[in-house]
Amino acid sequence: MYRSKDFLVRPLGEIKEEIRGAARGTPGVRRVFLADGDALAAPFEVLAAVLAEIREALPEVQRVGIYGDSRSMLRLGAERLSRLRALGLGIIYFGPETGDEVTLKAVVKGATVERQLEAAWAVGQAGIKLSMMVLLGLAGVEGSERHARATGRFIVAAKPTYAAALTVTPVPGTEMHDAFESGAFRLPDRWGMLQELQWMLEEMEGYRGPFHANHASNYLPLKLRLPRDREPSIALIHDVLKSRDESRLRPEWARGL
């Protein structure tokens, strides 16, 4: 999706002026999100200066969030991430997508399972909250169970503050979409996506925290607290899969994609 876009770090003066403009026009701001894509890839000095400016110009801000790739997290390391936390960085949104090595290579993620785990642990060591997103259906029909179960185990090992499962949607103009259109990549149907979610939850014994599968892309919206809701939700999905009652699923028109 990003191959058609150029990445650059905006001039620091321009960013600071935008922050001051927000302070003048939107008093009482409590949360700030640093965009776009992998904003954590910006130089440490730039990130630190931006956070310092937010603290000075927007003193009521309680938390700053940012998207981060595993390579950016590892480049900074726990020590510098901790310094960013002291300046106000409160949460990193991280999309490892899968905990399956085969699938990571197939989607050209640019990282191994081990490196993605190390990145998650570095964020935890720095005391920053980590919100982790994975994708149902990413390995297609052929790799469905392998991907789902490995990803469930990955979430347990990574110990994120929050975890969420979204449903993959091939985007026009990407290699995945071309493979989907040609039939080379077979996406699980709605029942297959639910089966993946069940397999994932079966492997998540030991994970403690919120686990959401209520994104607009998901067919059966679930907002869970684990371990409390793990077994009841597995039983619910099993029942839905057994009944094949489409009225219990979010219809295609309501998925908001």
Backbone as a ProteinNet text record, in pm:
[ID]
protein_1_A
[PRIMARY]
MYRSKDFLVRPLGEIKEEIRGAARGTPGVRRVFLADGDALAAPFEVLAAVLAEIREALPEVQRVGIYGDSRSMLRLGAERLSRLRALGLGIIYFGPETGDEVTLKAVVKGATVERQLEAAWAVGQAGIKLSMMVLLGLAGVEGSERHARATGRFIVAAKPTYAAALTVTPVPGTEMHDAFESGAFRLPDRWGMLQELQWMLEEMEGYRGPFHANHASNYLPLKLRLPRDREPSIALIHDVLKSRDESRLRPEWARGL
[TERTIARY]
81	0	84.3	202.8	283.3	387.1	394.9	499.5	478.5	355.6	327.4	340.1	382.1	390.3	534.8	571.8	705.2	701.8	804.1	814.9	913	875	967.8	929	1026.2	1002	984.5	871.1	844.6	942.8	971.4	1062.3	1012.5	1104.6	1068.1	994.5	1039.8	974.1	828.3	801.6	665	576.6	633.7	558.1	528.6	629.2	609.2	502	501.2	400.8	260.4	251	121.1	73.9	167	132.8	86.4	157.4	118.2	-18.4	-42.3	-172	-285	-257.9	-357.7	-383.6	-277.9	-292.9	-379.1	-362.1	-441.2	-586.6	-606.3	-739.7	-820.7	-754.5	-825	-777.5	-817.1	-772.5	-827.6	-753.3	-799	-774.7	-689.5	-658.2	-596.7	-647.8	-599.2	-520.2	-543.3	-470.2	-420.1	-300	-237.5	-189.5	-208.2	-157.1	-59	59.8	163.4	153.3	122.3	99.4	218.5	233.5	139.2	210.6	173.5	241.2	330.8	459.4	557.5	626.1	553.2	610	725.5	731	839.3	973.5	970.3	1094	1166.2	1101.3	1166.7	1286.9	1388.4	1504.8	1465.2	1539	1508.8	1501.7	1594.6	1599	1472.4	1418.5	1295.2	1178.2	1169.1	1061.5	1065.7	1184.9	1199.2	1159.1	1199.2	1165.8	1016	951.5	807	732.8	773.9	709.3	729.2	848	874.9	787.1	768	683.5	537.2	492	354.9	337.5	435.5	426.1	419.6	496.9	499.3	374.7	335.3	224.3	86.9	81.3	-46.8	-35.3	-26.2	0.9	-108.2	-229.3	-337	-336.5	-245.2	-236.7	-196.7	-275.1	-250	-175.2	-188.9	-119.4	-96	24.2	59	75	12.9	22.5	92.8	139.3	214.4	208.5	214.4	232.6	381.1	412.3	552	571.3	673.3	711.9	818.4	831.8	928.9	1070.2	1104.5	1239.9	1265.8	1164.5	1180	1193.3	1116.2	1125.2	1263.2	1313.2	1443.2	1555.6	1540.1	1641.7	1654.4	1542.3	1544.4	1589.9	1539.9	1575.9	1503.4	1506.4	1432.2	1477	1606.9	1657.6	1604.3	1612	1562.9	1410.9	1346.1	1200.5	1157.4	1234.2	1204.1	1217.1	1315.3	1332	1213.7	1162.2	1043.7	920.9	913.6	803.4	807	926.1	940.1	895.1	901.2	859.4	710.8	643.1	499.4	446.5	535.2	486.4	423.2	293.8	223.4	184.7	170.4	126	178	218.5	262	165.3	116.3	27.7	112.8	110.7	203.4	125.6	149.2	81.8	176.1	204.5	288.7	218.2	85.7	-1.5	-14.4	96.9	95.6	212.4	196.8	306.6	363.4	329.1	372.3	484.1	597.5	715.5	689.7	621.1	594.3	511.8	409.9	323	396	480.7	559.6	642.9	704.9	786.4	699.6	584.4	497.2	445.7	420.9	368	479.1	604	721.4	715.4	695.7	686	819.2	927.5	1059	1110.7	1052.3	1096.6	1065.2	1135.5	1108.5	1020.4	964.9	885	969.9	1093.3	1180.9	1206.2	1231.8	1259	1134.8	1019.1	896.2	868.3	900.2	887.4	983.8	1106.9	1205.6	1158.9	1096	1045.9	935.6	844.3	735.4	790.4	889.9	948.2	1020.6	1084.6	1154	1055.6	939.2	836.2	789.7	769.6	728.8	833.1	959.2	1068.2	1075.8	1035	1037.9	919.3	823.8	707.6	602.1	607	509	402.2	277.9	171.3	185.9	149.2	159.7	24.2	-25.7	-150.8	-115.8	-146.1	-101.1	-217.7	-197.2	-301.6	-254.1	-339.5	-309.6	-423.6	-399	-494.5	-545.7	-676	-738.7	-737.3	-705	-710.1	-582.4	-479.4	-358.9	-285.5	-297	-226.5	-313	-431.6	-519.4	-578.4	-648.4	-711	-605.3	-500.4	-400.1	-327	-292.8	-216.4	-298.9	-429.2	-520.5	-494.2	-497.3	-481.6	-340.9	-241.2	-102.5	-84	-132.4	-122.4	-198.9	-321.9	-405.9	-347.2	-304.5	-252.2	-117.4	-31.6	98.2	79	-19.4	-44.1	-98.7	-184.7	-232	-117.1	-25	91.3	182	192.3	274.6	221.7	92.2	32.8	63.2	50.4	80.6	225.5	317.4	460.7	495.6	430.1	462.2	412.3	306.1	248.7	213	135.2	94.9	-5.4	-21.2	-121.8	-260.7	-275.3	-401.5	-370.3	-466.2	-450.1	-581.9	-572.1	-691.9	-670.9	-777.2	-774.7	-868.3	-813.4	-891	-897.9	-981.4	-993.4	-926.1	-836.4	-761	-854.8	-827.1	-903.4	-805.5	-799	-707.7	-737.3	-634.7	-649.5	-608.8	-694.4	-659.1	-525.3	-446.9	-315.9	-203.1	-236.5	-133.9	-114.9	-1.4	26.4	-74.9	-116.5	-214.8	-347	-388.5	-514.1	-504.6	-390.6	-371.1	-379.3	-315.5	-318.9	-460.1	-533.1	-671.5	-759.8	-742	-822.4	-793.6	-667.1	-629.7	-663.4	-694	-723.2	-602.5	-486.2	-364.5	-367.1	-439.3	-454.6	-602.4	-635	-774.6	-800.5	-885.2	-917.7	-1024.4	-1008.7	-1114.9	-1246.4	-1357.6	-1487.3	-1518.1	-1638.2	-1671.9	-1661.4	-1698.5	-1689.2	-1543.5	-1463.8	-1321.1	-1252.9	-1294.4	-1238.5	-1275	-1398.9	-1441.7	-1365.7	-1342.3	-1266.7	-1125.2	-1065.1	-932	-934.5	-1037.6	-1047.7	-1059.3	-1134.5	-1145.9	-1010.4	-941.1	-808.7	-713.8	-718.7	-631.7	-657.7	-785.3	-822	-784.1	-792.2	-754.4	-608.2	-524.7	-381.2	-345.4	-445	-414.3	-429	-426.2	-425.3	-297	-309.8	-192.5	-187.8	-266.6	-271	-369.2	-326.6	-411	-425.3	-549.3	-573.1	-688	-717.4	-825.1	-785.4	-881.2	-863.2	-989.6	-975.6	-1092.1	-1090.8	-1208.1	-1227.4	-1355.4	-1366.1	-1487.8	-1464.8	-1355.6	-1329.7	-1439.7	-1458.6	-1561.8	-1545.8	-1423.3	-1398.3	-1441.1	-1465.7	-1493.3	-1639.7	-1660.7	-1795.6	-1872.9	-1803.4	-1868	-1798.5	-1851.9	-1784.7	-1774.6	-1652.6	-1628.9	-1536.9	-1570.9	-1487.9	-1464.8	-1344.5	-1318.5	-1216	-1225.3	-1122.1	-1073.1	-946.4	-890.2	-807.7	-807.5	-858.3	-1008.5	-1074.2	-1213.9	-1305.3	-1293.2	-1388	-1338.8	-1222.3	-1165.9	-1253	-1281.5	-1359.2	-1502.8	-1573.5	-1708.8	-1709.3	-1607.8	-1605	-1572.8	-1486.6	-1458.8	-1586.4	-1662.6	-1788.9	-1888.9	-1892.5	-1983.3	-1949.1	-1820.3	-1779.2	-1810.1	-1782.9	-1812.9	-1961.9	-2047.8	-2191.8	-2234.2	-2175.4	-2208	-2163.6	-2044.5	-1994.8	-2082.5	-2131.3	-2215.8	-2351.7	-2406.2	-2540.1	-2539.5	-2426.8	-2418.3	-2534.6	-2574	-2683.6	-2626.5	-2645.1	-2587.1	-2645	-2762.4	-2822.5	-2742.2	-2653.3	-2571	-2441	-2418.8	-2298	-2327.2	-2224.3	-2236	-2249.2	-2353.8	-2369.3	-2261.1	-2236.8	-2131.2	-2149.9	-2274	-2297.4	-2263.4	-2262.6	-2237.6	-2092.7	-2007.2	-1868.6	-1787.4	-1842.9	-1781.5	-1644.7	-1619.9	-1488.1	-1486.5
-121.4	0	126.3	119.5	240.4	259.3	163.5	172.5	290.1	338.4	451.6	584.6	580.7	703.1	726.7	852.8	889	916.2	867.2	891.7	1005	1099.9	1205.1	1255.3	1309.8	1372	1521	1573.5	1714.6	1800.5	1920.4	2010.3	2034.1	2031	2043.7	2174.9	2283.3	2412.6	2409.1	2338.3	2326.8	2248.7	2143	2062.4	2143.7	2217	2297	2403.8	2464.3	2566.4	2504.8	2382.9	2315.7	2287.9	2249.9	2224.4	2353.5	2462.8	2591.8	2636.6	2607	2640.2	2563.5	2436.8	2356.8	2413.6	2460.6	2519.9	2645.4	2724.4	2848.1	2819.4	2720.3	2696.9	2590.3	2501.7	2390.9	2375.7	2465.3	2455.4	2331.1	2281.9	2166.3	2032.3	2027.1	1899.5	1803.7	1679.9	1582.3	1467.7	1443.2	1334.8	1380.9	1337.7	1373.3	1245.5	1236.4	1122.8	1174.3	1115.8	1155.1	1065.3	1126.6	1051.8	1069.8	987.3	885.2	751.3	653.3	524.4	486.1	488.6	452.7	579.8	665.5	792.6	772.3	654.9	627.4	614.9	609	600.8	734.7	842.1	973	969.9	1053.5	1056.5	1081.9	1020.9	1035.5	1182.1	1262.2	1403.7	1477.4	1440.4	1502.6	1461.3	1332.8	1284.1	1350	1359.7	1421.5	1568.9	1639.8	1782.2	1802.5	1715.9	1726	1701.1	1598.2	1568.1	1681.9	1739.4	1852.1	1971.5	1995.3	2107	2082.8	1959.7	1926.7	1952.6	1912.6	1931.3	2079.3	2161.6	2304.4	2376.7	2347.3	2421.3	2366.9	2236.8	2172.3	2101	2176.7	2116.7	2022.5	2027.1	1940.1	1803.2	1784.8	1654.7	1546.3	1439.5	1329.8	1213.5	1200.9	1090.2	1120.7	1084	1097	955.6	930.3	800.2	810.8	695.6	694.2	554.2	544.8	415.6	381.7	252.1	211.3	74.8	60.7	-66.5	-130.3	-262.4	-331.1	-279.7	-245.5	-197.2	-63.9	21.7	150.8	133.5	43.5	17.1	-35.9	-129.1	-187.6	-87.3	1.1	104.3	196.9	231.1	318.5	242.7	121.3	42.7	89.4	4.7	33.7	163.9	194.9	313.4	441.6	454	577.1	582.1	465.8	463.5	512.4	473.6	519.1	671.2	727.5	873.2	941.1	879.2	933.8	922.9	815.1	800.8	913.5	947.4	1055.1	1189.6	1202.1	1325.6	1324.2	1212	1209	1103.4	1025.6	920.6	811	787.4	694.9	562.3	557.5	433.2	423.4	302.3	273.5	172.5	203.5	113	34.6	-96.8	-184.6	-294	-309	-412.1	-521.8	-619.3	-731.9	-818.9	-812	-881	-1031	-1097.5	-1242.5	-1284.1	-1400.1	-1458.4	-1579.4	-1593.6	-1708.7	-1668	-1733.7	-1698.8	-1709.5	-1814.2	-1834.6	-1718.5	-1677.6	-1569.5	-1436.5	-1412.6	-1289.1	-1274.5	-1383.7	-1380	-1358.1	-1421.6	-1412.5	-1270.3	-1197.1	-1060.6	-955.5	-1001.7	-912.6	-810	-860	-771.2	-705.7	-774	-715.4	-742.2	-840.1	-874.3	-1021	-1078.9	-1215.8	-1212.8	-1327.5	-1337.6	-1298.9	-1348.6	-1319.3	-1169.6	-1102.1	-958.3	-879.7	-924.7	-855.2	-874.4	-991.5	-1013.8	-924.1	-915	-829.6	-684.2	-640.3	-503.3	-482	-576.8	-565.9	-561.7	-644.9	-647.3	-516.2	-456.9	-329.4	-220.5	-219.2	-120.7	-143.5	-270.6	-301.8	-261	-285.5	-247.6	-96.3	-23.3	123.2	179.4	95.6	141.8	209.3	186.2	243.6	138.6	181.3	88.8	47	-78.6	-131.8	-185.6	-132.1	-180.4	-256.9	-386	-475.4	-519.4	-513.7	-552.7	-667.7	-768.9	-881.3	-895.6	-972.2	-980.2	-1122.1	-1139.9	-1266.5	-1280.1	-1398.7	-1425.7	-1397.8	-1348.8	-1304.1	-1415.6	-1539.2	-1652.2	-1724.2	-1669.3	-1734.8	-1862.7	-1935.7	-2060.1	-2164.7	-2172.3	-2277.7	-2267.5	-2147.6	-2132.2	-2087	-2099.2	-2041.2	-2086.1	-2214.9	-2262.7	-2236.8	-2257.7	-2234.2	-2089	-1996.1	-1853.5	-1817.8	-1866.7	-1829.6	-1879.2	-2003.4	-2058.4	-1996.2	-1975.5	-1912.8	-1769.9	-1701.5	-1563.2	-1555.6	-1649.8	-1654.5	-1673.1	-1763.4	-1785.8	-1663.5	-1595.5	-1475.2	-1366.4	-1346.4	-1243.4	-1273.4	-1399.3	-1437.6	-1403.8	-1437.5	-1414.2	-1266.2	-1187.4	-1045.2	-962.9	-1007.1	-939.7	-793.5	-765.1	-626.5	-579.9	-448.9	-394	-422.2	-406.2	-432.1	-515.3	-598.5	-674.4	-671.1	-672.1	-667.7	-749.2	-815	-890.7	-823.6	-781.3	-723.7	-827.2	-802.9	-894.5	-834.7	-910.4	-859.5	-829.4	-719.6	-679.9	-646.1	-724.2	-693.4	-554.5	-473.2	-334.3	-325.6	-269.7	-256.2	-185.4	-237.4	-179.9	-248.4	-347.7	-421	-559.6	-621.1	-755.7	-856.6	-837.1	-928.4	-920.9	-800.9	-786.1	-852	-834.8	-898.2	-1050.2	-1104	-1249	-1295.5	-1213.2	-1244.8	-1247.3	-1147.7	-1138.6	-1253.8	-1297.3	-1404.8	-1543.2	-1550.3	-1678.8	-1745.9	-1682.7	-1740.1	-1733	-1634.9	-1619.5	-1634.3	-1736.2	-1760.5	-1712.9	-1613.9	-1556.9	-1642.6	-1672.5	-1745.9	-1668.8	-1741.3	-1673.1	-1631.9	-1578.4	-1527.7	-1635.3	-1758.7	-1868	-1906.2	-1899.1	-1926.6	-1823.9	-1698.2	-1593	-1618	-1660.5	-1691.4	-1811.1	-1910.2	-2027	-1986	-1895	-1845.2	-1778.6	-1699	-1631.5	-1733	-1839	-1944.1	-2010.1	-2047.4	-2109	-2015.8	-1887.8	-1790.6	-1785.1	-1777.4	-1771.8	-1900.1	-2012.8	-2139.2	-2139.4	-2064.4	-2058.7	-1946.6	-1868.1	-1748.3	-1766.5	-1888.8	-1910.9	-1849.9	-1768.1	-1701.4	-1553.7	-1509.3	-1365.5	-1297.7	-1187.5	-1111.1	-969.3	-929.7	-795.4	-790.2	-671.1	-658.1	-722.1	-790.3	-844.6	-813.2	-730	-685.4	-742.8	-785	-825.1	-756.9	-627.5	-551.3	-440.4	-450.9	-355.6	-367.8	-263.2	-264.9	-382.6	-433.8	-543.8	-679.7	-690.4	-820.6	-861.7	-989.3	-1041.3	-1063.7	-1098.5	-1119.9	-1029.2	-910.8	-814	-867.1	-871.3	-918	-820.4	-790.5	-704.7	-781.7	-837.1	-933.9	-885.4	-941.1	-926	-1066.1	-1090.2	-1222.4	-1222.4	-1332.4	-1464.8	-1486.6	-1391.9	-1411.9	-1456.5	-1391.5	-1415.4	-1516	-1576.5	-1661.4	-1783.7	-1863.9	-1985.9	-1956.6	-1858.6	-1827.5	-1781.9	-1706	-1658.2	-1772	-1864.5	-1982	-2063	-2077.3	-2151.5	-2079.1	-1946.6	-1868	-1885.1	-1871.5	-1885.2	-2025.4	-2126	-2264.5	-2279.6	-2217.2	-2226.2	-2157.1	-2040.4	-1966.7	-2046	-2104.4	-2184.3	-2307	-2366	-2484.4	-2449.5	-2334.5	-2295.8	-2240.9	-2178.1	-2111.7	-2013	-1949.3	-1852.8	-1714.7	-1669.7	-1544.1	-1422.9	-1437.1	-1324.7	-1287.5	-1376	-1348.3	-1275.8	-1257.1	-1191.8	-1050.2	-967.8	-833.7	-847.2	-791.7	-804	-726.9	-765.7	-702.8	-550.8	-506.3	-363.4	-282.8	-349.4	-278.9	-286	-349.9	-365.6	-236.5	-139	-5.8	-2.9	-84.5	-90.4	-12.8
0	0	0	59	74.8	-35.3	-128.3	-230.4	-325	-334.8	-423.2	-351.9	-224.9	-146.2	-102.4	-94.1	-47.5	102.1	172.3	315.6	338.6	422.6	462.8	600	669.2	799.4	775.5	813.9	791.4	870.7	823.6	896.6	1039.2	1133.5	1274.5	1302.2	1240.3	1260.8	1217.2	1108.7	1057.3	1155	1211.2	1307.5	1433.1	1481	1602.1	1581	1463.3	1435.1	1432.4	1382.3	1381.8	1524.3	1610.3	1751.2	1817.9	1792.3	1850.7	1795.9	1667.9	1609	1675.4	1707.2	1777.5	1916.5	1980.8	2114.8	2110.8	2002.7	1990.6	1953.2	1865.9	1812.1	1882.5	1956.5	2021.2	2164.6	2252.5	2391.5	2459.8	2556.2	2633.1	2568.2	2465.2	2400.4	2502.8	2506.2	2604.4	2541.7	2411.6	2345.6	2210.1	2175.8	2048.1	1982.1	1849.9	1773.8	1669.8	1667.5	1572	1448.6	1333.7	1210.9	1115.5	1010.9	967	978.4	895.7	884.2	1000	979.1	1081.8	1129.8	1200.6	1245.9	1343.7	1408	1501.5	1429.9	1296.7	1219	1211.8	1253.4	1253.8	1347.8	1324.2	1413.1	1557.9	1649.1	1791.6	1832.1	1783.1	1821.1	1778.2	1661.4	1613.7	1701.8	1731.5	1816.8	1954	2010.1	2142.4	2139.1	2034.8	2023.2	2006.4	1929.1	1908.2	2039.3	2111.8	2239.6	2340.1	2340.6	2430.3	2395.1	2265.9	2221.1	2260.2	2247.6	2288.3	2437.9	2516.4	2661.7	2697.5	2626.6	2657.4	2606.4	2481.4	2420.1	2457.9	2487.2	2519	2654.2	2762.3	2893.4	2944.6	2885.6	2932.2	2864.5	2769.4	2701.8	2801.6	2803.3	2896.5	2832.1	2698.2	2632.5	2486.2	2440.7	2299.5	2243.3	2127.7	2063.2	1929.1	1879.1	1752.8	1692.9	1559.7	1493.8	1495.8	1512.9	1511.5	1449.3	1367.4	1307.6	1396.8	1389.5	1475.2	1453	1328.8	1301.4	1369.2	1374.5	1441.1	1592.2	1647.8	1791.8	1828.9	1747.7	1776.4	1754.2	1656.7	1633.2	1753.9	1812.1	1929.5	2053.7	2071.2	2188.7	2313.3	2415.9	2538.4	2605	2600.1	2671.2	2610	2477.4	2415.7	2413.2	2402.2	2413.9	2552	2653.3	2788.2	2799.2	2730.7	2731.4	2662.3	2557	2489.5	2580.2	2657	2752.3	2855.7	2902.6	3001.1	2944.1	2810.4	2745	2707.4	2734.6	2712	2617.8	2552.2	2463.2	2548	2526.6	2614.4	2553.4	2420.1	2357.3	2214.5	2175.5	2039.2	1979.1	1859.4	1786	1686.3	1700.8	1629.6	1557.7	1427.6	1349.7	1304.7	1391	1347	1243.5	1238.5	1142.1	1165.7	1197.1	1215.5	1304.2	1366	1442	1372	1246.6	1166.7	1071.9	1083.4	1003.7	854.3	811.3	668.6	613.4	687.4	641.8	641.2	740.7	743.7	616.8	575.4	453.9	330.6	328.2	211.3	189	297	283.7	287	285.6	280.4	393.2	515.7	632	665.8	631.1	658.3	797.5	865.4	1000.7	1027	1121.4	1163.6	1287.8	1322	1444.4	1565	1568.8	1681.9	1697.3	1586.6	1592.6	1632.9	1587.9	1627.2	1776.3	1828.3	1971.3	2049.5	2002.4	2069.3	2071.6	1962.6	1956.2	2058.9	2069.4	2166.9	2308.9	2336.4	2470.6	2502	2403.2	2424.8	2466	2403.6	2438.8	2582.5	2618.3	2754.8	2856.3	2824.7	2915.2	2934.4	2830.7	2838.1	2914.8	2948.3	3022.6	2937.4	2805.9	2713.9	2683.3	2677.6	2642.3	2496.1	2468.1	2332.6	2288.7	2179.3	2120.8	1993.9	1993.7	1885.9	1798.8	1667.2	1572	1484.1	1468.9	1381.1	1280.9	1174.9	1064.8	1040.5	1054.8	1018.5	867.1	818.6	675.3	599.8	668.6	599.3	525.7	573.9	510.8	408.7	380.9	285.8	341.6	257.4	299.2	335.3	253.9	271.6	405.5	445.9	569.6	687.7	677.6	775.9	919.6	944.4	1081.9	1134.2	1050.3	1092.6	1137.3	1056.6	1087.1	1213.7	1226.1	1339.9	1471.1	1474.3	1599.7	1636	1537.1	1564.8	1613	1559.6	1598.9	1741.1	1777.4	1915.2	2012.9	1980.8	2067.4	2071.1	1956.6	1948	2041.3	2042.2	2128.6	2275.4	2314.2	2452.6	2486.4	2395.7	2420.5	2419.7	2334.5	2321	2438.6	2503.2	2620.2	2593.5	2489.7	2466.4	2571.3	2583.3	2674.3	2620	2488.7	2420.1	2295.4	2255	2130.2	2053.8	1922.2	1839.2	1713	1668.7	1543.4	1444.1	1330.6	1221.3	1109.6	1010.7	897.8	775.1	713.7	599.1	482	413.2	295.7	183.9	77	-33.7	-90.9	-100.5	-147.7	-294.1	-380.4	-522.6	-540.9	-635.6	-661.1	-587.8	-503.1	-429.7	-490.6	-459.3	-509.5	-455.5	-328.4	-271	-347.1	-383.2	-456.3	-593.4	-659.3	-790	-777.7	-672.5	-650.8	-616.8	-541.9	-506.3	-631	-717.1	-838.5	-935.5	-940	-1032.6	-978.7	-849.1	-787.6	-724.8	-735.7	-677.3	-525.1	-473	-328.3	-294.5	-214.3	-178.7	-36.4	-23.7	106	174.5	304.7	374.1	368.3	361.5	365.1	508.6	532.3	665.8	773	735.4	832.6	857.5	752.9	767.5	856.4	844.1	929.3	1076.2	1099.1	1235.8	1291.3	1206.9	1250.4	1291	1215.2	1251.4	1388.7	1413.8	1542.6	1655.2	1632.6	1734.6	1759.3	1650.7	1667.1	1742.4	1709.5	1774.7	1924.6	1960.6	2102.3	2175.6	2106.6	2170	2211.7	2140.1	2169.8	2267.2	2311	2389.1	2540	2586	2729.9	2786.7	2884.7	2941.9	2909.3	2809.8	2780.2	2874.4	2932.7	3023.5	2968.6	2941.1	2892.5	2794.7	2741.6	2643.9	2510.6	2450.2	2315.5	2238.1	2135.1	2058.8	1917.3	1874.1	1735.1	1686.7	1718.8	1688.6	1586.8	1510.5	1402.8	1296.9	1217.9	1113.6	1018.1	1004	909.4	962.6	1093.1	1153.1	1139.4	1114	1092.7	1222.5	1329.7	1459.2	1560.4	1584.7	1672.4	1815.9	1867.1	2002.9	2075.3	2196.8	2281.6	2410.8	2422.9	2528.2	2628.9	2748.3	2850.7	2884	2854	2877.7	3006	3079.7	3041.6	3067	3133.6	3174.8	3060.9	2945.3	2835.6	2732.1	2754	2649.3	2620.8	2721.7	2698.6	2654.2	2714.8	2664.7	2518.4	2477.4	2339.5	2242.7	2283.5	2200.3	2181	2289.4	2281	2191.2	2199.8	2116.1	1967.9	1935.1	1794.9	1743.8	1827.3	1789.1	1757.1	1839.1	1819	1689.9	1663.2	1540.6	1418.3	1425.8	1314.2	1290	1397.2	1385.4	1325.2	1365.5	1319.7	1177.6	1137.5	1006.3	987	1096.7	1093.8	1060.2	936.3	891	962.1	1022.6	1094.1	1218.2	1261.1	1378.7	1341.9	1212.4	1164.3	1118.2	1118	1060.6	908.2	846.9	701.4	627.2	503.1	423.4	413.8	394.4	375.5	500.4	617.5	743.8	787.6	707.4	749.1	730.8	660.2	654.4	591.3	488.7	425.6	295.1
[MASK]
+++++++++++++++++++++++++++++++++++++++++++++++++++++++++++++++++++++++++++++++++++++++++++++++++++++++++++++++++++++++++++++++++++++++++++++++++++++++++++++++++++++++++++++++++++++++++++++++++++++++++++++++++++++++++++++++++++++++++++++++++++++++++++++++++

